[in-house]
Amino acid sequence: MKSSIDNYIASCTKCAKFNIHRANTPGKLLPIGPLQGVVEILGMDYWNPTTTTTNDNRYVLVITDYLSKFVIAKATRTNTVQTTAQILVDELIFKYGVLHRLITDNAVHFNNDLLKALAAQIGFHHIKSTPYHPHTNCQVERFNANFRPQLAKLQSENTNDWAESLPAIPSAYNTGQHASTTFTPFQLMYGCHATLPFDPRKDPLIMNRQSDYWIQIQHLLWIYQQTARSNIKSTQHYAKQRYDNGRNDPRSLPGDYVFSKNTSRKSKMEEFYSGPYIVIQVQHSNYLIEDLESKFHQTVHASHLAPVHER
């Protein structure tokens, strides 16, 4: 009797769409890796301050290296497709070399034919995160969260000059020790400590041959990056254990019916979930689902789905 009542309640469509689901959402953490070197996997995202500078700068394009945590931040007047591609080439590829993988969200300035052509010509793989699931590009999102208050503290009372204080933020970040690697991003990128304005003067490094310096830098970089990789793995393992606690893997299979979180919900009286949809394809925790009426396809993360219980 109890199981019949529970199943009847669970199969109520209105209840499933309007009730709040308080349990941990499905989908366990899938860490990015393994990382082999710097300029291998990078994240990119735009940050939009609330004011426009006197030079008409409105946006900051942030690029972060996943191994070294090294950050590039460039102020720009627009966030167009052309601006994005130009900064990526000028500030990253020309200065640090060709990356292997680029992670962005699905915004128009990232998901377009120009970046597809650039990736194909230069030879890197462009990965786009699932909509409304910023965990995939968490490295950039984490920096942006620290970036805003630091920039707000540095700018003067005239909030139109934030671009003048911008270079100090990534400089301080790149020369500060990172918790997950135990190194500074500058160390992992260049193989040495950055000399800062108020650092004591260092004794000159004497080498018998000029090539000895290059050999030592290579050796130090190898040690730094191996240690950083190990530290990142340990941090990822701890984060995964904490995130996965009390969380189940998604159980829906192709052909199953599901509800999807209503991300366009504007009123408190609107339903939390829309649908039902049918699952077309499953890849890790990402689901390709189809609307039963419009036949529209979309990719959503498992954390945005709820199962449909049939009576």
URKA-V923311 format. One record per residue. N is the residue number from 1. RES is the residue in one letter. PHI is phi in radians with two decimals (NA if undefined). PSI is psi in radians with two decimals (NA if undefined). NEAR is the number of other C-alpha atoms within 8 Angstrom. Layout:
# URKA-V923311
N&RES&PHI&PSI&NEAR + N&RES&PHI&PSI&NEAR
This chain:
# URKA-V923311
1&M&NA&-0.84&4 + 2&K&-1.09&-0.75&5 + 3&S&-1.14&-0.61&6 + 4&S&-1.15&-0.73&7 + 5&I&-1.16&-0.78&8 + 6&D&-1.05&-0.73&8 + 7&N&-1.18&-0.65&10 + 8&Y&-1.13&-0.74&9 + 9&I&-1.18&-0.75&8 + 10&A&-1.12&-0.49&9 + 11&S&-1.51&0.01&11 + 12&C&-1.24&2.04&9 + 13&T&-1.12&-0.80&7 + 14&K&-1.11&-0.70&6 + 15&C&-1.09&-0.76&9 + 16&A&-1.12&-0.60&12 + 17&K&-1.42&-0.56&11 + 18&F&-1.81&-0.41&10 + 19&N&-1.26&2.56&7 + 20&I&-1.45&2.26&5 + 21&H&-1.63&1.87&4 + 22&R&-1.58&-0.22&4 + 23&A&-1.25&2.77&4 + 24&N&-1.00&2.36&6 + 25&T&-1.17&2.60&9 + 26&P&-1.24&2.88&10 + 27&G&1.82&1.79&12 + 28&K&-1.40&2.82&11 + 29&L&-1.22&2.34&7 + 30&L&-2.08&1.65&5 + 31&P&-1.09&2.58&6 + 32&I&-1.45&2.34&5 + 33&G&2.69&-3.04&4 + 34&P&-1.35&2.59&4 + 35&L&-1.59&2.30&10 + 36&Q&-1.78&-0.46&6 + 37&G&-3.00&3.09&7 + 38&V&-1.32&2.80&11 + 39&V&0.94&0.65&12 + 40&E&-1.81&-1.01&13 + 41&I&-2.08&2.19&14 + 42&L&-2.30&2.58&13 + 43&G&-1.89&2.61&14 + 44&M&-2.47&2.41&13 + 45&D&-2.79&2.74&11 + 46&Y&-1.65&2.50&9 + 47&W&-2.08&2.33&9 + 48&N&-2.06&1.79&7 + 49&P&-1.10&2.92&8 + 50&T&-1.45&-0.26&4 + 51&T&-2.20&2.76&7 + 52&T&-1.73&2.37&10 + 53&T&-1.32&2.99&12 + 54&T&-1.13&-0.37&7 + 55&N&-1.64&0.23&5 + 56&D&1.21&0.36&7 + 57&N&-1.34&2.28&12 + 58&R&-2.15&-0.33&13 + 59&Y&-2.31&2.81&13 + 60&V&-2.24&2.13&12 + 61&L&-1.60&2.11&13 + 62&V&-1.91&2.26&13 + 63&I&-2.16&2.25&12 + 64&T&-2.23&2.33&13 + 65&D&-1.49&2.31&14 + 66&Y&-1.31&-0.46&13 + 67&L&-1.51&-0.97&13 + 68&S&-1.40&-0.36&14 + 69&K&1.22&0.25&11 + 70&F&-1.15&2.40&12 + 71&V&-2.08&2.40&11 + 72&I&-2.05&2.24&9 + 73&A&-2.29&2.15&11 + 74&K&-2.21&2.15&8 + 75&A&-1.32&2.49&11 + 76&T&-2.61&2.70&11 + 77&R&-1.36&-0.54&8 + 78&T&-2.29&2.88&8 + 79&N&-2.08&0.68&10 + 80&T&-1.31&2.98&7 + 81&V&-1.06&-0.77&12 + 82&Q&-1.14&-0.74&7 + 83&T&-1.10&-0.75&10 + 84&T&-1.05&-0.85&12 + 85&A&-1.13&-0.69&11 + 86&Q&-1.14&-0.77&8 + 87&I&-1.17&-0.69&10 + 88&L&-1.03&-0.74&9 + 89&V&-1.27&-0.86&9 + 90&D&-1.22&-0.78&9 + 91&E&-1.58&-0.39&9 + 92&L&-1.97&-1.08&11 + 93&I&-1.18&-0.77&11 + 94&F&-1.17&-0.51&8 + 95&K&-1.69&-0.55&7 + 96&Y&-2.16&-0.12&7 + 97&G&1.77&3.11&8 + 98&V&-1.41&2.27&10 + 99&L&-1.38&2.92&11 + 100&H&-1.68&-0.82&10 + 101&R&-2.37&2.42&11 + 102&L&-2.10&2.22&13 + 103&I&-1.93&2.18&14 + 104&T&-2.41&3.07&13 + 105&D&-1.51&-2.94&13 + 106&N&-1.71&0.30&10 + 107&A&-1.07&2.75&6 + 108&V&-1.06&-0.61&7 + 109&H&-1.26&-0.14&9 + 110&F&-1.94&-0.66&11 + 111&N&-1.68&1.49&11 + 112&N&-2.70&2.96&9 + 113&D&-1.20&-0.56&6 + 114&L&-1.13&-0.82&9 + 115&L&-1.20&-0.57&11 + 116&K&-1.09&-0.77&10 + 117&A&-1.17&-0.69&8 + 118&L&-1.10&-0.77&10 + 119&A&-1.10&-0.69&11 + 120&A&-1.21&-0.70&9 + 121&Q&-1.27&-0.78&6 + 122&I&-1.41&-0.61&7 + 123&G&1.79&0.77&9 + 124&F&-2.20&2.78&11 + 125&H&-1.73&2.17&9 + 126&H&-1.72&2.04&10 + 127&I&-1.88&2.24&8 + 128&K&-1.93&2.29&9 + 129&S&-1.24&2.76&12 + 130&T&-1.18&2.39&13 + 131&P&-0.95&2.45&10 + 132&Y&1.07&0.48&5 + 133&H&-2.43&1.37&8 + 134&P&-1.27&-0.05&11 + 135&H&-1.00&-0.56&5 + 136&T&-1.07&-0.68&8 + 137&N&-1.86&0.75&13 + 138&C&-1.16&-0.47&8 + 139&Q&-1.08&-0.81&10 + 140&V&-1.23&-0.72&13 + 141&E&-1.06&-0.65&10 + 142&R&-1.16&-0.74&8 + 143&F&-1.14&-0.72&8 + 144&N&-1.06&-0.60&9 + 145&A&-1.15&-0.64&8 + 146&N&-1.40&-0.46&8 + 147&F&-1.19&-0.76&9 + 148&R&-1.05&-0.92&8 + 149&P&-1.15&-0.57&8 + 150&Q&-1.15&-0.76&9 + 151&L&-1.18&-0.65&12 + 152&A&-1.12&-0.61&8 + 153&K&-1.30&-0.52&7 + 154&L&-1.45&-0.51&8 + 155&Q&-1.26&2.75&12 + 156&S&-1.45&-3.05&8 + 157&E&-1.09&-0.52&4 + 158&N&-1.39&1.80&6 + 159&T&-1.30&0.09&9 + 160&N&-1.49&0.02&9 + 161&D&-1.93&0.37&11 + 162&W&-1.08&-0.49&13 + 163&A&-1.16&-0.47&10 + 164&E&-1.22&-0.52&7 + 165&S&-1.55&-0.15&11 + 166&L&-1.01&-0.82&11 + 167&P&-1.03&-0.45&9 + 168&A&-1.21&-0.49&7 + 169&I&-1.21&-1.00&11 + 170&P&-1.12&-0.50&11 + 171&S&-1.11&-0.81&8 + 172&A&-1.15&-0.69&8 + 173&Y&-1.14&-0.75&10 + 174&N&-1.27&-0.34&12 + 175&T&-1.86&0.13&12 + 176&G&-1.81&2.58&9 + 177&Q&-1.18&2.31&9 + 178&H&-1.65&2.36&10 + 179&A&-1.10&-0.69&6 + 180&S&-1.36&-0.40&8 + 181&T&-1.87&-0.39&13 + 182&T&1.18&0.20&9 + 183&F&-2.14&2.89&12 + 184&T&-1.46&2.59&14 + 185&P&-0.99&-0.60&15 + 186&F&-1.08&-0.75&14 + 187&Q&-1.02&-0.83&14 + 188&L&-1.25&-0.42&14 + 189&M&-1.47&-0.70&10 + 190&Y&-1.99&-0.23&7 + 191&G&1.47&0.23&12 + 192&C&-2.68&2.91&9 + 193&H&-1.37&2.55&8 + 194&A&-1.33&2.41&7 + 195&T&-1.55&1.99&5 + 196&L&-1.65&2.83&5 + 197&P&-0.94&-0.61&4 + 198&F&-1.86&0.23&4 + 199&D&-1.25&2.53&6 + 200&P&-1.12&2.65&4 + 201&R&-1.18&2.35&4 + 202&K&-1.68&2.60&4 + 203&D&-1.19&2.52&4 + 204&P&-1.12&2.52&4 + 205&L&-1.58&2.09&4 + 206&I&-1.81&2.21&4 + 207&M&-2.07&2.51&7 + 208&N&-1.16&-0.66&5 + 209&R&-2.31&2.64&6 + 210&Q&-1.10&-0.58&7 + 211&S&-1.18&-0.38&6 + 212&D&-1.10&-0.60&9 + 213&Y&-1.11&-0.78&9 + 214&W&-1.12&-0.69&8 + 215&I&-1.11&-0.73&8 + 216&Q&-1.18&-0.72&8 + 217&I&-1.08&-0.75&10 + 218&Q&-1.06&-0.74&9 + 219&H&-1.14&-0.77&8 + 220&L&-1.12&-0.75&10 + 221&L&-1.06&-0.71&13 + 222&W&-1.10&-0.77&8 + 223&I&-1.12&-0.84&8 + 224&Y&-1.01&-0.85&12 + 225&Q&-1.25&-0.62&12 + 226&Q&-1.11&-0.76&8 + 227&T&-1.15&-0.74&9 + 228&A&-1.08&-0.73&14 + 229&R&-1.04&-0.78&12 + 230&S&-1.10&-0.74&8 + 231&N&-1.15&-0.68&11 + 232&I&-1.13&-0.73&10 + 233&K&-1.06&-0.73&8 + 234&S&-1.12&-0.75&8 + 235&T&-1.12&-0.75&9 + 236&Q&-1.10&-0.68&9 + 237&H&-1.10&-0.76&8 + 238&Y&-1.15&-0.76&8 + 239&A&-1.11&-0.67&8 + 240&K&-1.16&-0.75&12 + 241&Q&-1.04&-0.76&8 + 242&R&-1.19&-0.73&7 + 243&Y&-1.22&-0.70&9 + 244&D&-1.34&-0.22&10 + 245&N&-1.07&2.08&6 + 246&G&1.33&0.28&5 + 247&R&-2.10&2.36&11 + 248&N&-1.72&2.72&9 + 249&D&-1.27&2.58&8 + 250&P&-1.09&2.51&8 + 251&R&-1.99&-0.06&4 + 252&S&-1.27&2.50&9 + 253&L&-2.11&2.84&8 + 254&P&-0.94&2.30&9 + 255&G&1.75&-0.29&7 + 256&D&-1.34&2.74&8 + 257&Y&-1.80&2.44&11 + 258&V&-2.46&2.79&14 + 259&F&-1.74&2.63&14 + 260&S&-2.09&2.46&13 + 261&K&-1.00&2.36&10 + 262&N&-1.43&1.59&9 + 263&T&-1.31&-0.23&5 + 264&S&-1.72&0.25&4 + 265&R&-1.09&2.16&9 + 266&K&-2.01&-0.38&5 + 267&S&-2.07&2.58&5 + 268&K&-1.15&-0.30&5 + 269&M&-1.57&-0.06&4 + 270&E&-1.43&2.74&8 + 271&E&-1.21&2.56&9 + 272&F&-1.31&-0.52&11 + 273&Y&-2.22&2.55&11 + 274&S&-2.00&2.93&10 + 275&G&2.23&-2.84&9 + 276&P&-1.44&2.82&11 + 277&Y&-2.14&2.85&12 + 278&I&-1.95&2.38&13 + 279&V&-1.34&2.19&16 + 280&I&-1.71&-0.76&10 + 281&Q&-2.61&2.57&9 + 282&V&-2.18&2.25&11 + 283&Q&-2.36&1.86&6 + 284&H&1.00&-2.04&4 + 285&S&-1.82&0.19&11 + 286&N&-1.77&2.38&11 + 287&Y&-2.14&2.27&13 + 288&L&-1.61&2.03&12 + 289&I&-2.10&2.74&13 + 290&E&-2.19&2.29&12 + 291&D&-1.20&2.29&12 + 292&L&-1.17&-0.48&9 + 293&E&-1.61&-0.93&4 + 294&S&-1.50&-0.26&5 + 295&K&1.14&0.30&7 + 296&F&-1.28&2.36&6 + 297&H&-1.76&2.48&8 + 298&Q&-2.62&2.67&7 + 299&T&-1.80&2.21&10 + 300&V&-2.30&2.73&13 + 301&H&-1.46&2.67&13 + 302&A&-1.01&-0.51&12 + 303&S&-1.17&-0.25&7 + 304&H&-1.72&0.08&9 + 305&L&-1.94&2.67&11 + 306&A&-2.39&2.44&9 + 307&P&-1.26&2.64&8 + 308&V&-1.67&2.14&11 + 309&H&-1.71&2.15&8 + 310&E&-1.57&2.54&4 + 311&R&-1.50&NA&5
